[in-house]
Amino acid sequence: ERPGSEPEEAKLQTASKQIVQNAILRAVQQVSQENQQKEEYTTTSRDRLQLGVGKLTKKHEKK
């Protein structure tokens, strides 16, 4: 083993930890973004459905 290899190993370990932390952070952000998009889609779909039911009810009331 050559002298000075420990600090190099420590640098590699630190870099590896940063890579893993960044990957986890990206994954969490992606899941969070996907959940937000699903929530927006669900809300929009529910609003459209309620709007459609409202129109049907109004047509039915006119008769």
C-alpha positions as CSV (number, residue, x, y, z in Angstrom):
1,E,0.0,0.0,0.0
2,R,1.5,3.3,-1.0
3,P,1.5,6.3,1.4
4,G,-1.2,8.8,0.9
5,S,-3.8,6.3,-0.3
6,E,-6.0,6.8,2.7
7,P,-6.9,10.4,1.9
8,E,-7.7,9.3,-1.7
9,E,-9.9,6.6,-0.3
10,A,-11.7,9.2,1.9
11,K,-12.2,11.4,-1.1
12,L,-13.7,8.5,-3.0
13,Q,-16.0,7.7,-0.1
14,T,-17.1,11.3,0.2
15,A,-17.8,11.5,-3.5
16,S,-19.7,8.2,-3.4
17,K,-21.9,9.5,-0.5
18,Q,-22.6,12.7,-2.5
19,I,-23.6,10.7,-5.5
20,V,-26.0,8.5,-3.5
21,Q,-27.5,11.5,-1.7
22,N,-28.0,13.3,-5.0
23,A,-29.6,10.2,-6.5
24,I,-32.0,9.8,-3.5
25,L,-32.9,13.5,-3.6
26,R,-33.7,13.3,-7.4
27,A,-35.8,10.2,-6.8
28,V,-37.7,11.9,-4.0
29,Q,-38.3,15.0,-6.1
30,Q,-39.5,12.9,-9.0
31,V,-42.0,10.9,-6.9
32,S,-43.2,14.2,-5.3
33,Q,-43.7,15.7,-8.8
34,E,-45.5,12.6,-10.1
35,N,-47.8,12.6,-7.1
36,Q,-48.6,16.3,-7.6
37,Q,-49.4,15.7,-11.2
38,K,-51.7,12.8,-10.3
39,E,-53.4,15.0,-7.7
40,E,-53.9,17.8,-10.3
41,Y,-55.2,15.3,-12.8
42,T,-57.6,13.8,-10.3
43,T,-58.9,17.2,-9.2
44,T,-59.4,18.3,-12.9
45,S,-61.2,15.0,-13.7
46,R,-63.4,15.3,-10.7
47,D,-64.2,18.9,-11.5
48,R,-65.1,18.0,-15.1
49,L,-67.3,15.2,-13.9
50,Q,-69.1,17.4,-11.5
51,L,-69.5,20.1,-14.2
52,G,-71.0,17.4,-16.6
53,V,-73.4,16.2,-13.9
54,G,-74.4,19.7,-13.2
55,K,-75.2,20.3,-16.9
56,L,-77.2,17.1,-17.1
57,T,-79.2,18.1,-13.9
58,K,-80.0,21.5,-15.4
59,K,-81.2,20.0,-18.7
60,H,-83.4,17.6,-16.7
61,E,-84.8,20.4,-14.6
62,K,-85.9,22.5,-17.7
63,K,-88.2,19.7,-18.9
